[in-house]
Amino acid sequence: MGGQLKTDKKGSYYTVKLVSKSTQNNGGSGTVNIYKVYQDGTYKSKYKKLGS
């Protein structure tokens, strides 16, 4: 699968980008969200929740 293991104050993580193929096919970037996925299985969105 590949990817680069990075580290921040919460620990080591991989970055995972969630994309929509249908949005890409209609000319958009397709990016739905980007997550930091930590080695312990927890994850955090790069983007703030709406209304936050």
Residue frames as a rotation matrix with the C-alpha (Angstrom) as fourth column:
MET 1
0.571 0.821 0.000 0.00
0.821 -0.571 0.000 0.00
0.000 0.000 -1.000 0.00
GLY 2
-0.272 -0.805 0.528 2.90
0.734 -0.528 -0.427 2.32
0.622 0.271 0.734 0.69
GLY 3
0.770 0.492 0.405 2.85
0.177 -0.776 0.606 5.69
0.612 -0.395 -0.685 2.34
GLN 4
-0.345 -0.911 0.225 5.09
0.078 -0.267 -0.960 7.57
0.935 -0.314 0.164 4.69
LEU 5
0.344 0.368 -0.864 4.86
0.868 0.225 0.442 7.08
0.357 -0.902 -0.242 8.46
LYS 6
-0.202 -0.335 0.920 4.85
-0.030 -0.937 -0.348 10.49
0.979 -0.098 0.179 10.17
THR 7
-0.265 0.055 -0.963 4.82
0.924 0.299 -0.237 11.47
0.275 -0.953 -0.130 13.83
ASP 8
-0.067 0.230 0.971 3.10
-0.160 -0.963 0.218 14.21
0.985 -0.141 0.101 15.81
LYS 9
-0.570 -0.220 0.792 2.43
-0.761 -0.222 -0.609 14.79
0.310 -0.950 -0.041 19.53
LYS 10
0.403 0.801 0.442 -0.21
-0.885 0.465 -0.036 11.99
-0.234 -0.376 0.896 19.54
GLY 11
0.169 -0.419 0.892 2.09
-0.066 0.899 0.434 9.40
-0.984 -0.132 0.124 17.96
SER 12
-0.850 -0.520 -0.079 2.93
-0.169 0.127 0.978 7.83
-0.499 0.845 -0.195 14.60
TYR 13
0.194 0.979 0.070 0.35
-0.028 0.077 -0.997 7.97
-0.981 0.191 0.042 11.81
TYR 14
-0.733 -0.231 0.640 -0.33
0.627 0.139 0.767 7.53
-0.266 0.963 0.043 8.11
THR 15
-0.519 0.585 -0.623 -2.34
-0.517 -0.795 -0.317 9.99
-0.681 0.157 0.715 6.04
VAL 16
-0.625 0.435 0.648 -5.35
0.668 0.727 0.156 8.52
-0.403 0.530 -0.746 4.24
LYS 17
-0.788 0.360 -0.500 -7.24
-0.503 -0.845 0.183 10.48
-0.356 0.396 0.846 1.59
LEU 18
-0.331 0.787 0.521 -10.88
0.517 0.613 -0.598 9.52
-0.790 0.072 -0.609 0.97
VAL 19
-0.846 -0.019 -0.533 -11.99
-0.391 -0.657 0.644 10.30
-0.362 0.753 0.549 -2.60
SER 20
0.198 0.946 0.255 -15.23
-0.067 0.273 -0.960 10.13
-0.978 0.173 0.117 -4.57
LYS 21
-0.660 -0.442 0.608 -14.76
0.504 0.340 0.794 8.62
-0.558 0.830 -0.002 -8.04
SER 22
0.190 0.818 0.543 -18.06
0.981 -0.133 -0.142 10.13
-0.044 0.559 -0.828 -9.25
THR 23
0.787 0.031 -0.616 -16.92
0.152 -0.978 0.146 13.63
-0.598 -0.208 -0.774 -8.24
GLN 24
-0.298 -0.948 -0.111 -13.60
-0.056 -0.098 0.994 13.07
-0.953 0.302 -0.024 -10.02
ASN 25
-0.495 0.157 0.854 -15.45
0.804 0.456 0.382 11.89
-0.330 0.876 -0.353 -13.13
ASN 26
0.587 0.770 0.250 -17.45
0.809 -0.571 -0.142 15.14
0.034 0.286 -0.958 -13.06
GLY 27
0.331 -0.567 0.754 -14.28
0.368 -0.658 -0.657 17.27
0.869 0.495 -0.009 -13.02
GLY 28
0.818 -0.016 0.575 -13.81
-0.487 -0.553 0.677 17.80
0.307 -0.833 -0.460 -9.28
SER 29
-0.233 -0.953 0.194 -10.86
-0.903 0.138 -0.407 16.86
0.362 -0.270 -0.892 -7.13
GLY 30
0.187 0.421 -0.888 -12.89
-0.112 0.907 0.406 14.09
0.976 0.024 0.217 -5.56
THR 31
-0.806 -0.564 -0.180 -11.48
0.120 0.142 -0.983 14.71
0.580 -0.813 -0.047 -2.09
VAL 32
0.353 0.925 -0.145 -14.10
0.253 0.054 0.966 13.92
0.901 -0.377 -0.215 0.55
ASN 33
0.927 -0.146 0.345 -11.82
-0.375 -0.358 0.855 14.02
-0.001 -0.922 -0.387 3.59
ILE 34
0.088 -0.944 -0.318 -8.23
-0.204 0.295 -0.933 13.46
0.975 0.147 -0.167 4.69
TYR 35
0.946 0.296 0.132 -7.49
-0.209 0.245 0.947 11.51
0.248 -0.923 0.293 7.87
LYS 36
-0.299 -0.936 0.188 -4.52
-0.839 0.164 -0.519 10.91
0.454 -0.313 -0.834 10.12
VAL 37
0.793 0.494 -0.355 -4.72
-0.298 0.824 0.482 7.21
0.531 -0.277 0.801 11.07
TYR 38
0.120 -0.750 0.650 -2.62
-0.990 -0.143 0.018 6.38
0.079 -0.646 -0.759 14.11
GLN 39
-0.585 -0.494 -0.643 -0.94
-0.496 0.845 -0.198 3.04
0.641 0.203 -0.740 14.76
ASP 40
-0.932 0.275 0.236 -3.34
-0.088 0.460 -0.884 2.32
-0.352 -0.844 -0.404 17.64
GLY 41
-0.578 0.722 0.380 -6.30
0.813 0.471 0.342 2.50
0.068 0.507 -0.859 15.23
THR 42
0.178 0.635 -0.751 -7.58
0.561 -0.693 -0.453 5.94
-0.809 -0.341 -0.480 16.20
TYR 43
-0.373 -0.270 0.888 -8.04
0.909 -0.299 0.291 8.56
0.186 0.915 0.357 13.53
LYS 44
-0.066 0.284 -0.957 -8.56
0.419 -0.862 -0.285 12.30
-0.906 -0.420 -0.062 13.20
SER 45
0.611 0.367 0.701 -9.96
0.790 -0.226 -0.570 14.35
-0.051 0.902 -0.428 10.33
LYS 46
-0.574 -0.799 0.181 -7.72
0.817 -0.574 0.055 17.01
0.060 0.179 0.982 8.85
TYR 47
-0.548 0.465 0.695 -10.78
0.032 -0.819 0.573 19.23
0.836 0.336 0.434 8.54
LYS 48
-0.926 0.314 0.207 -12.79
-0.278 -0.199 -0.940 20.63
-0.254 -0.928 0.272 11.44
LYS 49
-0.515 0.836 0.187 -16.33
0.833 0.540 -0.120 19.36
-0.202 0.094 -0.975 11.82
LEU 50
-0.416 0.475 0.775 -19.00
0.325 -0.719 0.615 21.64
0.849 0.508 0.145 10.38
GLY 51
0.640 0.721 0.267 -20.25
0.069 -0.399 0.914 23.99
0.765 -0.567 -0.305 13.04
SER 52
0.500 -0.529 -0.685 -17.05
0.865 0.283 0.414 23.73
-0.025 -0.800 0.599 15.09
